Amino acid sequence: MTADEVIGRNLIAEKDVPLFKYASPAAPVVGIVPKGNSFGPVYSYLNKPDGIYWMFDYTIPGNPPGAYYAKHDPAKLKLGLTPSGEPPKVDVNYSIGPGIPSWVLYVGGGLLLLNLLKK
């Protein structure tokens, strides 16, 4: 599983999955997702020294933003669908490197092609 495949989708608990108040095994457990249940959607993730933590938004309108976390464990988690039951839509506005939008690749390729055709 990659983060791109997980963001925006639900996860399915293959075994009981503890949910943490923050991204640390020392964090208080705020709940347990029982085996067979779906939860999500995954909002974001944190890459910590002890592993990846999937972030879930539980912000309640009128209150400060909130989140809870599940530590990534392939033995405990399976990828589900989006909350609407659809596969996630792919965003075409991706980057090809740090801070370089994808359209730069097309413009650069077009300019190179024009330069080759002039010769």
N, C-alpha and C positions, 0 to 999 in steps of 0.2 A: 504494500500500500504506500502511495506517496501522498503528501499533503494535498496536492492538486486533486487527487481522486477522492479525498475525504472531506474537504471543506464543502459545506452546504448539504451534506448527506447525513443521514442517521447512522448510528452504529447499533449493532445487535450484540447483546451479551451472550457469549457462548458459555460463560461461567459467571458467577456473581461478580459484579464490577463495583469496586468502591469509588465513590465520588468525593473529591477533596475540595476543601475551602480555597486552597491555593495550590500551585504546582510544586508539590513536594511530598515525599512519602511521610514526612513528619507532620504534615498539615492535618487538622482535624477532619475526620470523615463526616461529610454532611448527608450522606445517603448511600444506599447500595442499590444498584440496578440488578434485579434478579435474573438468573439465567433464562434466556429465551425472549426477554423484553427488548424493545427498540427504544433508543433515546437519541436526542439531538434536536435540531441539526448541529453539526460541528461548526462553530463560528470561526475559530482560529486555532493556533497551536503554539506551544513553547518548546524549544529544544533546550533541555536542561542537561547538566552533566550526568544525571542518573537516567536519562531517557526523554522521550517525547511525551508531552501532556496535551491531550485534546481539550480545547476550551469550548465551553457551552455558555451562552448568554442566558441569564435569567432576570434581566432588568424588568422591574415592575414600574409601569408609568407613574410618574410623580416621585419616584425614589432614585437614589444614586445608582449608577450602573453596577451590575453585579455579574459574577461569573462563577462557575464551578468547573472542575477539571477531572479528567480520567487519564490515568497513565496508560500509554500504549503498551499492549501486550497481545501479540498475535494469537496466543492460546485462549484469550478471553474475549477478543473483539472480532466481529465480522462486519464487513461493509454492507450497509443497507441502502435504501433509496432515499431520495429527497422527501421531505414531509408530505409533498403532494403526490408521492408515489411515482414520480418521473425521474429518469436519470438527470443529473445536473447539466445545465447548459454550459457550454465552453465559452469563456470570454476570449474574443479574438484580440483584445487589446493587451497582449502580453509583451514582455520585454525579452530581448535577446541577450542582455547582459545587464550589469548594474546600471540602472538609469537610462538605458538605451531602448527607446520604443521600437516595436517591430517594423513600423513604416520606414525607418531608416534603411533597413535591409533592402526594401523594394526600391526606394529612391536611388540608393547606391548602385544596385543592379541595373536600373534603367540608365543611369548616367554612364556606367561602364559599357553597356550595350550600344548607346549612342556614339560613344567614343570609338568603339570598334567598327561601327558601321560607316563612320566618316572616312576611315582609312582605305 
